[in-house]
């Protein structure tokens, strides 16, 4: 949606990679969140890139890190409640990795980080938020949509808006312009 709204023509394909395995391997090898998110993005780009070797293929991933704990997208609203309860009153980082490959080679990488401070909201607020937001928050690693009512969960936000949404758009647009893949 971010690319579409920016007027960037593209085709979206899901990359079937075992993210849990890659994350566990990263933890075993003591990789940082930044290294891990780039590995995940690269695995996705390479997987799709094998089907389209003549194209520039973008892989992207995001990890939420709070005090060394990595969060995945919640499976249901109960898990979303647990996520938000754990994040309540704390700062966390959203770490994004972008990797572009072409013909089996990595041609560009980028890491972006946003830091968010969640306010110490009440259980009543949390119940209302979950009821009003519904299952659409399950697509977010933090169980919030900043572009909707999720913004009310926060005291402070440091970083690029698009990074929070999961795709650091401005650096990507710079790469696309440098490669003359877009003209404007």
Buried (B, 14 or more C-beta within 10 A) or exposed (E): EBBEEBEBEEEEEEBEBEBEEBBEEBEEEEBEBBBBBBBBBBBBBBBBBEEBEEEBBBBBBBBBBBEEEBBEBBEEBEBBBBBBEBBBEEBBBBBBBBBBBBEEEBBBBBBBBBBBBBEEBEEEBBEBBBEEBEEEBBEBBBBBBBEEBBEEBBEEBEBBEBBBBBBBBEBBBEBBEEEEEBEE
